[in-house]
């Protein structure tokens, strides 16, 4: 397993029980075939209190990588064996949503465009501006924790939605699309009072106080699902359509 550091996430799942703050581990994973460069960068990060784990190749990193880790990857584009771009594709396939900061010896516009289209967090040319790199690493680590937390939110919400009855799912789908109780009553052919009773049961089962809170959760998770590096997990909307 990869060495890590305990870190508190900034995003809380509104439908988790109160105080269920999520914690996970976060490190910088530096992947570069140049040992001198790795040693120099490792010393820099450690000086700034940032946990770092170094790898000489993409294959070496993949032998240790797992979905449970948060952090960011600093990745050389051109390395012997698997290239940086190939590793990026592999991580997407494996559902490992670690933000990637690419490094390159020279400017290669097609490579930069490809990397960014596939969800790279940033692309820098060596010699690296260390101040900018440190700033982007901090931002990427924060983003990684947010992605990790949103993935857990999605899994928790999917699990709770699966406990709803078919009628409750239909009402939930209409409610989060903006339909009023009157509209839902007319479209489903049930009384206004029945709609209100179902809505109350839905909130209890999903562990939220109101539908506005629930809608915000759906929006956040939908935004997460659209991130190119997000892992392929079930969407709560799949349980409603």
C-alpha positions as CSV (number, residue, x, y, z in Angstrom):
1,X,0.0,0.0,0.0
2,X,1.1,3.6,-0.5
3,X,2.4,5.6,2.5
4,X,-0.1,8.3,3.3
5,X,-1.1,11.1,5.8
6,X,-4.4,11.5,7.5
7,X,-6.3,14.5,6.2
8,X,-9.7,16.0,7.0
9,X,-11.9,16.6,3.9
10,X,-13.7,19.9,3.4
11,X,-16.9,18.7,1.9
12,X,-19.6,17.1,4.1
13,X,-22.4,14.8,2.8
14,X,-25.7,16.4,3.9
15,X,-27.5,13.1,4.1
16,X,-24.9,11.4,6.3
17,X,-25.5,11.4,10.1
18,X,-24.6,14.5,11.9
19,X,-20.9,14.6,12.7
20,X,-20.0,11.9,10.2
21,X,-17.0,13.9,8.9
22,X,-15.0,11.8,6.5
23,X,-11.2,11.4,6.7
24,X,-8.9,9.8,4.3
25,X,-5.2,9.9,3.4
26,X,-3.5,12.3,1.1
27,X,0.0,12.3,-0.5
28,X,1.9,13.6,-3.5
29,X,2.9,10.7,-5.8
30,X,5.9,11.8,-7.8
31,X,6.5,9.7,-10.9
32,X,9.6,10.5,-12.9
33,X,12.4,8.4,-14.3
34,X,15.1,11.0,-13.3
35,X,16.3,10.0,-9.9
36,X,18.1,13.3,-9.3
37,X,14.9,15.2,-10.0
38,X,12.9,12.9,-7.8
39,X,15.3,13.4,-4.9
40,X,15.2,17.2,-5.3
41,X,11.5,17.4,-5.5
42,X,11.0,15.0,-2.6
43,X,13.2,17.3,-0.4
44,X,11.2,20.3,-1.4
45,X,7.9,18.8,-0.5
46,X,9.1,17.4,2.8
47,X,10.5,20.9,3.6
48,X,6.9,22.2,3.1
49,X,5.4,19.4,5.2
50,X,3.8,17.7,2.2
51,X,4.0,13.9,2.3
52,X,5.5,12.6,-0.9
53,X,6.1,9.1,-2.3
54,X,8.4,8.7,-5.3
55,X,8.3,6.2,-8.2
56,X,10.7,5.7,-11.1
57,X,8.1,4.5,-13.5
58,X,4.4,4.3,-14.2
59,X,4.5,0.5,-13.7
60,X,6.0,0.9,-10.3
61,X,3.2,3.3,-9.3
62,X,0.4,1.0,-10.6
63,X,1.8,-1.9,-8.5
64,X,0.8,0.1,-5.4
65,X,-2.1,2.3,-6.5
66,X,-5.6,1.9,-5.1
67,X,-9.0,3.6,-5.2
68,X,-8.9,4.3,-1.5
69,X,-6.1,6.9,-1.7
70,X,-6.4,10.6,-2.1
71,X,-3.7,12.9,-3.2
72,X,-2.3,14.1,-6.5
73,X,0.2,12.8,-9.0
74,X,3.1,14.7,-10.4
75,X,3.8,12.9,-13.7
76,X,6.6,13.1,-16.3
77,X,5.1,12.9,-19.8
78,X,7.9,10.9,-21.4
79,X,9.3,7.9,-19.5
80,X,10.8,4.5,-20.4
81,X,8.0,1.9,-20.6
82,X,4.5,3.3,-20.0
83,X,4.3,7.0,-20.8
84,X,2.6,9.6,-18.7
85,X,-0.4,9.8,-21.1
86,X,-0.8,6.0,-21.0
87,X,-0.8,6.0,-17.2
88,X,-3.5,8.8,-17.3
89,X,-5.7,6.6,-19.5
90,X,-5.1,3.5,-17.2
91,X,-6.0,5.4,-14.1
92,X,-9.3,6.6,-15.7
93,X,-10.0,3.0,-16.7
94,X,-9.3,1.8,-13.1
95,X,-11.5,4.5,-11.6
96,X,-8.6,6.1,-9.6
97,X,-9.5,9.8,-9.6
98,X,-6.2,11.3,-8.6
99,X,-5.6,14.8,-10.1
100,X,-2.5,14.8,-12.3
101,X,0.0,17.6,-12.8
102,X,2.0,16.8,-15.9
103,X,5.7,17.8,-16.3
104,X,7.5,17.9,-19.7
105,X,11.0,18.9,-20.9
106,X,9.6,21.0,-23.7
107,X,6.3,22.4,-24.9
108,X,4.3,19.9,-27.0
109,X,0.9,21.5,-27.8
110,X,-0.9,18.3,-28.9
111,X,0.3,16.5,-25.8
112,X,-0.8,19.4,-23.6
113,X,-4.2,19.5,-25.3
114,X,-4.7,15.8,-25.0
115,X,-3.8,15.8,-21.3
116,X,-6.1,18.6,-20.4
117,X,-9.0,17.1,-22.4
118,X,-8.6,13.9,-20.4
119,X,-8.8,15.8,-17.1
120,X,-5.3,16.7,-16.2
121,X,-5.2,19.2,-13.4
122,X,-2.3,21.2,-14.8
123,X,0.6,20.9,-17.3
124,X,4.1,22.5,-16.5
125,X,7.3,22.7,-18.4
126,X,10.7,21.9,-16.8
127,X,12.5,23.7,-15.2
128,X,9.4,24.1,-13.0
129,X,8.3,27.3,-11.3
130,X,8.4,25.9,-7.7
131,X,6.1,28.5,-6.2
132,X,3.4,27.7,-8.8
133,X,3.9,24.0,-8.4
134,X,3.5,24.1,-4.7
135,X,0.3,26.2,-5.1
136,X,-1.1,23.8,-7.6
137,X,-0.2,20.8,-5.4
138,X,-2.1,22.3,-2.5
139,X,-5.1,22.9,-4.8
140,X,-5.0,19.5,-6.3
141,X,-4.8,17.8,-2.9
142,X,-7.9,19.7,-1.8
143,X,-9.6,18.7,-5.0
144,X,-8.8,15.1,-4.5
145,X,-10.4,15.1,-1.0
146,X,-13.5,16.7,-2.5
147,X,-13.7,14.0,-5.2
148,X,-13.2,11.3,-2.6
149,X,-15.9,12.7,-0.4
150,X,-18.4,13.2,-3.3
151,X,-17.9,9.6,-4.4
152,X,-18.8,8.5,-0.9
153,X,-21.8,10.8,-1.0
154,X,-23.0,9.3,-4.2
155,X,-22.6,5.8,-2.9
156,X,-24.5,6.6,0.3
157,X,-27.3,8.3,-1.6
158,X,-27.6,5.4,-4.0
159,X,-27.9,3.0,-1.1
160,X,-30.6,5.0,0.5
161,X,-32.6,5.6,-2.7
162,X,-32.6,1.8,-3.2
163,X,-34.8,1.5,-0.1
164,X,-37.5,3.7,-1.6
165,X,-40.7,2.1,-3.0
166,X,-41.4,2.5,-6.7
167,X,-44.0,5.2,-5.9
168,X,-41.6,7.1,-3.7
169,X,-39.0,7.0,-6.4
170,X,-41.5,8.4,-8.9
171,X,-42.4,11.2,-6.5
172,X,-38.7,11.9,-5.8
173,X,-37.9,12.2,-9.4
174,X,-40.7,14.7,-10.0
175,X,-39.9,16.6,-6.9
176,X,-36.3,17.2,-7.7
177,X,-37.2,18.3,-11.2
178,X,-39.3,21.1,-9.7
179,X,-42.8,19.7,-9.8
180,X,-45.2,21.0,-7.1
181,X,-47.3,18.7,-4.9
182,X,-50.3,19.7,-7.0
183,X,-48.5,18.7,-10.2
184,X,-47.3,15.4,-8.7
185,X,-50.8,14.6,-7.5
186,X,-52.3,15.2,-11.0
187,X,-49.6,13.3,-12.9
188,X,-49.7,10.3,-10.6
189,X,-53.4,10.3,-10.0
190,X,-53.1,10.4,-6.2
191,X,-54.4,12.8,-3.6
192,X,-52.5,15.9,-2.4
193,X,-52.4,14.4,1.1
194,X,-50.9,11.2,-0.2
195,X,-48.1,13.1,-2.0
196,X,-47.3,14.9,1.2
197,X,-47.2,11.7,3.2
198,X,-44.8,10.1,0.6
199,X,-42.6,13.2,0.6
200,X,-42.3,13.0,4.3
201,X,-41.3,9.3,4.2
202,X,-38.7,10.0,1.4
203,X,-37.0,12.6,3.6
204,X,-36.9,10.3,6.5
205,X,-35.4,7.4,4.5
206,X,-32.8,9.6,2.8
207,X,-31.9,11.3,6.0
208,X,-32.4,14.9,4.9
209,X,-34.5,17.8,6.3
210,X,-36.0,19.1,3.1
211,X,-36.0,18.7,-0.7
212,X,-33.9,21.8,-1.2
213,X,-31.0,20.1,0.7
214,X,-31.6,16.9,-1.3
215,X,-31.6,18.8,-4.6
216,X,-28.2,20.4,-3.7
217,X,-26.8,17.0,-3.0
218,X,-28.0,15.8,-6.5
219,X,-26.4,18.8,-8.1
220,X,-23.1,18.3,-6.4
221,X,-23.0,14.7,-7.2
222,X,-24.0,15.3,-10.9
223,X,-21.1,17.8,-11.1
224,X,-18.8,15.2,-9.7
225,X,-19.9,12.6,-12.3
226,X,-19.0,15.0,-15.1
227,X,-15.3,15.3,-14.0
228,X,-13.2,13.4,-16.5
229,X,-11.1,11.8,-13.8
230,X,-14.1,10.8,-11.6
231,X,-14.4,7.0,-11.0
232,X,-17.1,5.1,-12.7
233,X,-19.7,4.8,-9.9
234,X,-23.4,4.5,-10.0
235,X,-25.3,7.8,-10.2
236,X,-28.3,8.3,-7.8
237,X,-30.2,9.5,-10.9
238,X,-29.9,5.9,-12.3
239,X,-32.3,4.8,-9.5
240,X,-34.9,7.3,-10.5
241,X,-35.1,7.1,-14.3
